Amino acid sequence: MSEKGEVDLTGAKQNTGVWLVKVPKYLSQQWAKASGRGEVGKLRIGKNQGKAEVEFTLNEDLTMIDSLGDKPSGVQAPRDHPFTMQTVGGQTLAVFTETQSESSKERISLEGLVVQRAECRPAVSENYMKLKRLQIEELSKPVRLSQQLEKAVTTNYKPVANHSYNLEYDRKKKEEGKRARVDKQQVLDMLFSAFEKHQYYNIKDLVDITKQPVSYLKEILRDIGIYNVKGTHKNTWELKPEYRHYQGGEEEEEKETND
């Protein structure tokens, strides 16, 4: 809490007692409609044979429930809600509120300690039974529904039989399958013959020359070649110095160019 801002403990100093009341979900939703418009109902507190009797009556203007799910409900919320009183049970419970200050810091205030717990339950009535029946029907609806369309939907994403990247992957796999591995010495002969003509090759050109799978070809190249990761000939292969033998003095020309 201290990371968000200051904690106002005035409520603890004033020893303010508050009630912690559990209310039905529909009741809290009806209360939310009355934000800034006055009272949401009336609370009556009395005694019967020494025991406290508490009842909440919802404001008549807030009884109409607009909708349940995706259609109008046409039902009214019950107005009368008697409280079932409960003890705190030796627990220390407190109520805090959180507000935004002008300096954009969240301010947390202690409103008071819980001195009474209660549960707000609707009185059984015709309106309540209608509401419960509609709630059960809404909860029993399947999450997904199948629906037959009269015409094709053209504004949304259209499924394809296969995506382009899958097709490209399949094509490469087929090419790999066609390239049967030959004896390592035969591959070495083809590589040395190629490197006699040119000093640098990328892997694609060497695959075309040897007709070998890429993984197998790289395995052989690591024994005899060097992979350039930077410079003018970045991403190309060349022979290790002990294997180099080029036609027409190509290596010497390359060195002179670099110098």
Secondary structure, 3 states (H helix, E strand, C coil): CCCCCCEECHHHHCCCEEEEEECCHHHHHHHHHCCCCCCCEEEEEEEECCEEEEEEEECHHHCEEEEECCEEEEEECCCEEEEEEECCCCCCCEEEEEEECCCCCEEEEEEEEEEEEEEECCCCCHHHHHHHHHHHHHHHCCCCCCCCCCCCCCCCCCCCCCCHHHHHHHHHHHHHHHCCCCCHHHHHHHHHHHHHHCCCECHHHHHHHHCCCHHHHHHHHHHHEEEECCCCCCCEEEECHHHCCCHHHHHHHHHHHHC
